[in-house]
């Protein structure tokens, strides 16, 4: 007791390092939105591996998943750097809770049948394409470089998904009815893609990101063209209450993360 | 005074030239070491022929920096390629070095060298079209079958056995084949 007392006193009196600031940089949150979209969608597509209707589509979906996870790695690694607390891409992917994920809710929706996966993919490929094209001239050089790289891959993704949507929509009565139903089910989630909040406005004002309204307009036009060719009817916008990009998710994300994060939760830091 | 300063200046120039020559020699040795590295998925194509090794330079702090670019962001070979480059540079004994990832400008299939294109053909993989940007904007031109030379071919899948290749089939000889994608 008596020996410990002076030590305690000395420690209290000595210079103390200030705790690291807990301010979360807005750019960190914005990068999470982009990175989580890529990661969650990539993980969902990965669920098709070994289950796709034919080998070519198995390869196609797996390749797109791989590109998306590659984009997520770059975006999350950069997010970790911006945050400055020593978290890397793996920490961010495997050690965050579901409410800390900032992907749009559409990305986490279950695969459904092949047609439903394709509908989700067209909506998000077109969104990523419009976004990345504009982010390629971001004032943030590193983000611009990632976007310029990703935009090339995303063009291939949209070419794949939109050509399938046209084949299914303009196919048999059965395939048409199924993708139209999938479109009705998923459409409400697309509203979120164009809803601008304070973070989006802040990023746009600083020249880091485009104005989301511009992305939304271009997205909408592109989707109309694809739907017309696929002989599908665009559903009407309806009110929508989840906001994944603010961390308010549907119940599906938790189940997905439970599977995706299991190994790192059970054996933290495991590598192979 | 003037001559002393001139002498000092001349000596500094000689030293700079020596440093420059030493740096050039290191860079040349490093290029030789890297020229032997084959792509893990497309041997005997080398990383240099694929345009993955972007630059070698000696920085002011004496570290030799090698810039490499991923072909696709998710290509599983990216980490392995980095290890190959680090291993080759360590073995070449060119002094301190660092391997960095170069994202901008993004890698393009246009950068595959003529020797690399010839090797792709020898593997029966159709080389990418000459202008990736034109191909990306306007879709794919007719692809010739690498086996029978027929132009009557079809795309069966935009995605093949690796991220960089697409699957095609020849309608004349009915053989499937791969084509390097334009990006």
HADDOCK unambig.tbl for C-alpha pairs under 7 A between the chains (distance, minus, plus):
assign (segid A and resid 56 and name CA) (segid B and resid 157 and name CA) 5.85 0.50 0.50
assign (segid A and resid 59 and name CA) (segid B and resid 159 and name CA) 6.17 0.50 0.50
assign (segid A and resid 59 and name CA) (segid B and resid 160 and name CA) 6.47 0.50 0.50
assign (segid A and resid 60 and name CA) (segid B and resid 158 and name CA) 6.93 0.50 0.50
assign (segid A and resid 60 and name CA) (segid B and resid 159 and name CA) 4.92 0.50 0.50
assign (segid A and resid 63 and name CA) (segid B and resid 159 and name CA) 6.45 0.50 0.50
assign (segid A and resid 63 and name CA) (segid B and resid 163 and name CA) 5.96 0.50 0.50
assign (segid A and resid 66 and name CA) (segid B and resid 74 and name CA) 4.96 0.50 0.50
assign (segid A and resid 67 and name CA) (segid B and resid 72 and name CA) 6.75 0.50 0.50
assign (segid A and resid 67 and name CA) (segid B and resid 73 and name CA) 5.79 0.50 0.50
assign (segid A and resid 67 and name CA) (segid B and resid 74 and name CA) 4.45 0.50 0.50
assign (segid A and resid 68 and name CA) (segid B and resid 74 and name CA) 6.94 0.50 0.50
assign (segid A and resid 69 and name CA) (segid B and resid 74 and name CA) 6.02 0.50 0.50
assign (segid A and resid 70 and name CA) (segid B and resid 73 and name CA) 4.45 0.50 0.50
assign (segid A and resid 70 and name CA) (segid B and resid 74 and name CA) 3.54 0.50 0.50
assign (segid A and resid 71 and name CA) (segid B and resid 73 and name CA) 5.82 0.50 0.50
assign (segid A and resid 71 and name CA) (segid B and resid 74 and name CA) 6.83 0.50 0.50
assign (segid A and resid 145 and name CA) (segid B and resid 103 and name CA) 5.67 0.50 0.50
assign (segid A and resid 145 and name CA) (segid B and resid 104 and name CA) 5.08 0.50 0.50
assign (segid A and resid 146 and name CA) (segid B and resid 103 and name CA) 6.59 0.50 0.50
assign (segid A and resid 148 and name CA) (segid B and resid 106 and name CA) 6.58 0.50 0.50
assign (segid A and resid 149 and name CA) (segid B and resid 103 and name CA) 6.91 0.50 0.50
assign (segid A and resid 149 and name CA) (segid B and resid 106 and name CA) 5.07 0.50 0.50
assign (segid A and resid 152 and name CA) (segid B and resid 183 and name CA) 6.19 0.50 0.50
